[in-house]
Amino acid sequence: MSPLLTEHTPGMIWIADYPVHYAGLDFFSRMTVIRLIDNRLLLHSPCHIDQAMKEQLDRVGEVAYIVAPGSYHYFHVVSAQDAYPLAKTMICPGVEQKAPDLQFSEFLCDKVPDSWLDDFDLVLVRGAKYMWEVAFFHKPSRTLILVDLIENIGDKTRGVGWGLKFWWKLVFRMWNRPKPAPEYQLGWKDKVAARQSLLQILGWNFERVIISHGDLIDQNAKEVVRLAWKVPLEQ
């Protein structure tokens, strides 16, 4: 069954949550769809685009960009490319190593493409040992969009299997406590670069956060993010 595309920010942002089974764990991930200033759409961390999802997207607008924003958020890019062969694919550095056969137009980086200047600010988060990610700030809606830099999973989160509960509660101590994904918590190879990247994100004037895993952050967003990143910020 195709996930339901729901409106998050009126006329600007839509989201679709879908189940994931990865490394023996059951949880949900989230695609974010952003309407750009030019009225076209960007798919951020796309879900599998079957005919039912394509029909939902087509009712919203024309898909112009497909974005793989992090090291583990490229799995459904090919299905999006098949559905929208004219869309431009942008990837986070490192994805090309995990998916060497993936066709793409260009890498994402700190420099915002000219066609997105009125839509986004970007930060390529440096310094992690095991992951890369590009953070997006959607300027018109003041929304920070992340994939793994914060996960917010707890009592209110649906679709969480017992295995993930075990790891989140007893090992990583992040149940009901927003934190970076475990791959980030395992260490940073360049703490100075990591801190600079996170501080740059905190300098954005965001009011809410859309994340790929767990509950959305709609209240006290800056403080929630700052607390979630307490360890790398103080290293």
N, C-alpha and C positions, 0 to 999 in steps of 0.2 A: 504493500500500500504506500503510495506516494505521500510524503509529509505535506502538511498544510502550510501554505505561505500566508503569514499574518502581518498586518500592518503594525509597525512599531512606532514610527514617527509619521504623523499624517502627511502623505504625499511625498515623503522623502526616503524612508527606510522600511524594509520588510524583513522578516526573519522566518526561517524554517528549521525546526528541530527534528532530528532524525536519530534512530538508535544506531549504536556502534558496538561491535564486539572486537576488541583489540587486546592482544597479549593476554587473552583469557579473561578479560574484564568487560563488563557490560555497563554502558553509560550512554549519554546522549551527546551529540555534537550539534553545531548550529551554523547554517549558512546565513549570511547577511547580504541583502540586496539594497544597493543605494542608487537612488535617482540622482544623476549628475545635473549640473546647471544647464547643460545642453539637452536635457530631458531623456538622455539615454541611460541605460542601466549598467551597473557594475556588480558582478557576482563575486563576493568575498568568501573564500573557503567553500566552494560549491558542494552541495550534496549531489547524489546521483540524479542526473536530469533525465527522467523518463518522460513519456509523452504527457502524463498527467501534470507533472511539474512544469514542463515546457508550456502547456496551455495556461497554467496559472501565471507564469512569468510573462507570457505574451500579452496577457490582459493588462499587465502593468506597464509594459513598454518594450523598447528594442534593446536587447542585450548587446553591449558594445565591448565589454571587458570581462575577462575571466581572470581572477587573481588567486594565486596560491601563496598566501602570506606567511607561511611558516613551514618548518622542516617536515611536519607531519600532516600538512593540510593541502595535499595535492591528489589524494586518492581518486577523487571523482572529476578531476579536471578533464580527462579525456571524454567522459560522457557529456560534459558541457561543451567541449569543442565539437563533438559530433552533432549536438543539437544546434550549435551556433557557429558554423564554420567561418563566418566572416568576423567573429569577435577576436579581439587582440588578447593574447594570453601573457600575463605578467607574473613572474615568479620571484620569490625570496631566494637570495643566494643560498646554495646548499641543496635546494630541491633537485637541481640538475644532477647531483651526485647520487641521490637516492632513486631518481627516475631518469636514467640517461637517455631513454628513448622518447621522453616527453618533448613535444614540439612547443616552443614558446617564442614570443616576440622580443622580450627584453627583460632584464633584471630590475627588480625594485631596489631602490636605495633611498638615501636621505633627500636626494634631489627630486622634487615633485615634477612629473611630466607636465609640459606646458598645457596640455588639454585638461589637467586636473587642478590648475593653480587656484581656481576659485572654490574648489570642492574640498581639498585635503591638505593637511600637513602630514609628513611621513618621517619616521625615525627607523633606521635599520639598527636594531638592538645588537650591540657588539659585546663580546666578552664571555659568552657562555661556552661551556665545554662541549655540549652535546646538541645544542639547538640554535637555529637562527629564526628570527621573526622580524617582520616589519609592522610597526604600530601605525595605525591610521587614525587621524583626527578629522572627523567630518565637520568642517567649519560651519556650514549653515545650521546644523542641528546641535552643535556643541557636544558631539558624541565621540567618545574614545572607543575604538574598535580593536579588540585584541583576540588572539587565539589561545595561546598557552601561557602568556606572561602572568595571567591571573586565572585561577580556577576557583569557582565558588560553589562547592558541592556540600550539601548538608541535609538536615532533616526535611526540608521542603522540596528537595530536588527529586524529580521523578526519574524512573527508569534506571536506578543505580543498583547494580548487582551486589551480592554479598562479598565477592572478592574485592571489589573496589572499596567497599565500606571497611573491610579489614585493613587494607593498606592506608586508607585515608585517616582512619581513627587511631590505629595502633602504631603505625610506622612513621608516617609523615606528619601526623598531628595536624591535619588540615581539614578535618570534618567540621563544618560550620565556621571555618576560619579561612577566608580567602587568601590564597598564596599562589606563587608561581607553580607551574607543573613540576612534578618530581624531578624531571630531567634537568631543570634549572637548579633545584635545591641540592643536587648532587655536586654542585660546585661551579665556580666561575674561573676561567683561565686568565682573564684580564679584569680584575676587580675595578680598576680605575675606569676602563672603557665602559664597563657595565653600568657603573654608577652615573657616568656622564650621560649615557643613553637614557636611563630612567629619569634623571633629573630634567632632561630635555622634554620628555613626555609630560612630566608633572608641571612644566611651564605652560602647557596648553590650557586654555580656558574651557575645559570640558565639565559638563554637568551630569553626565550619565555614562555608563560603560556597557557595551555589548561584548560579551565573551563567548567563546565557543563551547565551553564546558561548564554547566552549572547555571545558577540563577543570575539574572541580570542585576546590575547595580544601578539603581535609580535614585538612591538617597545618599547624601554625604559622599559623593563619588570620590572627590579628591582625598578625603581622609581615609576612606576604605582602601584606595590604591596605595597611598603612602604607607599605611600600616601593613598591607600585603607585601610590600617591597622593603620592609624595615631592615631585614638582614643584608641584602645587597647594597642598600643605601648607606649602611653604617660600616661596611667592610673597609 
